[in-house]
Amino acid sequence: MSSTTAPLHPAVSALAGLSKRLVVLIPVAMLAGLAVGVVADVAGLKALVLPMTMLMVYPMLVNFRPAEALDLRDSKAVGIAMALDFIALPVIAWALAFAFFRNEPGLFVGMVLAGLFPTSGMTISWTGFARGNVAAAVKMTVIGLIAASLLAPVYLLVMAGAVVPVDMAEVARTVVFVVGIPLVAGVLTRTVLVRRYGQQRYKQRIAPVFPGLSTLGVLAIVFLAIALKARMIVADPVLVLRILVPLMVFYALNFLLATVLGKRLLPRGDAIAVVYGTVMRNLSIALGIAMTSFGPEAALVLAAAYIVQVQSAAWYVKATDTVFGPAAAEGAAAEAAAA
């Protein structure tokens, strides 16, 4: 057996599988952060937030290829997803923030951030799990990240500026550190590795490692977010429930809008891509910006959003055939080839 098709080393395989276990790992990281934050003084951990955020985002962007946004196929599905991602969903997130957290600036901006950064690598993964149009999901991920990085400072000023001070220059600087530098480093890393090892070996042996590394970073940031606010959570045990309610409403409306529009306007595979191109928010980047620019209270909303997002995505995959009907054999084959 050639080295390019040999099984992954067990440690590499375990790392590659971490992202599939977020349903369990996120609550574990939250509980660990709560325990440590209650019994120890963790104020010094604030210094780790920015470097840990950059390390979290960097592996996620190693496989990011901006050139894929130039392909104009699937434009209708991508257009619907972008309309939801940059018009409807930010407005819904702002309305829920105003309804639930108008007098709590940190939680308010955290809820707004939940609606600002669409799509992540999980958009592509979940679209594949549900046998949707993976090529369309890739385009949504590329365009969504680029557009959100440019628009986030403006959206935050307009939507949250009346409740919490928003320094556009500082937010833009944070976006550069959290998205720009990791993006450049990721693209350079992929280019060097492909040239050194070849496309096939890179895809089969090296690329699977990066999502797991990003997941480790997510767990570290979630741990920090909860640890830094642990005593506030313990003093107000209903806080997490108060955060979960608007988040569940946000995701329920997101699923409803994307599903209805997809079923009415698009074929099955494209409709599934629209669902996961809008529901799978880029909580990693939003969490990093919350921690670095607005503090742990805002980050607490994003940490809780992970629980709702991953659980709801998993349940929706099981319901996909009921909602959209089973994939035709030839359609499934084409979608698998696109993946």
Buried (B, 14 or more C-beta within 10 A) or exposed (E): EEEEEEEBEEEBEEBBBBBBBBEEBBBEBBEBBBEBBEEEEBEEBBEBBBEBBBBBBBBBBBBBEEEEBEBEEBEBBBEBBBBBBBEBBBEBBBBBBBEBBEEBBBBBBBBBBBBBBBBBBBBBBBBBBBBBBBBBBBBBBBBBBBBBBEBBBEBBBEBBEEBBEBBEEBBBBBBEBBBBBBBEBBBEBBEEBBEEBEEEBBBBBBBBBBBBBBBBBBBBBBBBBBBBBBEBBEEEEEBBEBBBEBBBBBBEBBBEBBBEBBBEEBBBBBBBBBBBBBBBBBBBBBBBBBBBBBBBBBBBBBBBBBBBBBBBBBEBBEEBEEBBEEBEEEBBEBBEEBB
